[in-house]
């Protein structure tokens, strides 16, 4: 990795994939831009729209107050039609079909003559069945020249697939924002740092294309000529991914991070409580750093997130870790995964059961204890 003489680490970079995806905003009544914090989704939408001539109505959600949301939503239209904006304010949030029809009538009175984009940023903070119903109602009625964009860390919109199939919804997922190795090369070069293809491959393996992590690694390199990823990236994960989680989900993730991947049955064994399925559903629905592979029926975490969790687990008491290793060993012993069972029995210092796993193994491969 070599520095070009001049560099600017604050340069913005958008891959061709991102730019193409943003173009779909004007082709659909609704676009959902979904990715965790730190993937650059808000910046991408803002920068793309700033280069168009379309009027943009931008609302940022700060909390889960329905009243505050409706006031902010209604006031967006003041720049287009003051009277209609005031009428929406006086209407209050449309919580039934009659009020929804009245809200639609008021908005349609504005008669948008140009392609107009209404953006709701941090939509996950206000997403409720009531708000989803409002958005879906407006979308299905296809208000002329109005395109709604929801920027969110996760969405529970039940009708998402149906809306997409019917052509109402344009969905931009996390994968669009994950930089591929060749895009990492282009991003770094935009900022004034040349890297080789092999270095880009290593950065991708470490970050899986997460631009915030790539940015932090870049800052480390500019400052010192090398990078130590754990220091800054784990702080970012703590703030962006881990801190907002409930105490129960944090403990569940720390329990399962000793595995590279795991099944739901494995999770139920390790967790030992009846709510395993609910926790897995919540984690995969709201945390894109833990994914489910339908082909193998296993769950796995983002490489960086796994490293962060293992570091957090290492700070726990030794007895706590030994109990986890014992449970893991018993699982593999029960399911015939004898090499893994031996490894975990070794980790928790249970040499009697390590011998049991040796005797039970018909493969004669007695080398897998590390």
PyMOL commands that set and color helices and strands:
alter all, ss='L'
color gray80, all
select helices_A, chain A and resi 16-27+41-50+66-79+82-91+97-108+123-125+129-140+160-165+174-177+181-190+197-207+211-224+229-242+247-256+264-271+276-286+303-314+318-335+338-347+351-360
alter helices_A, ss='H'
color red, helices_A
select strands_A, chain A and resi 2-3+30-34+55-60+116-121+146-152+169-172+193-194+290-293+298-301
alter strands_A, ss='S'
color yellow, strands_A
deselect
rebuild
show_as cartoon
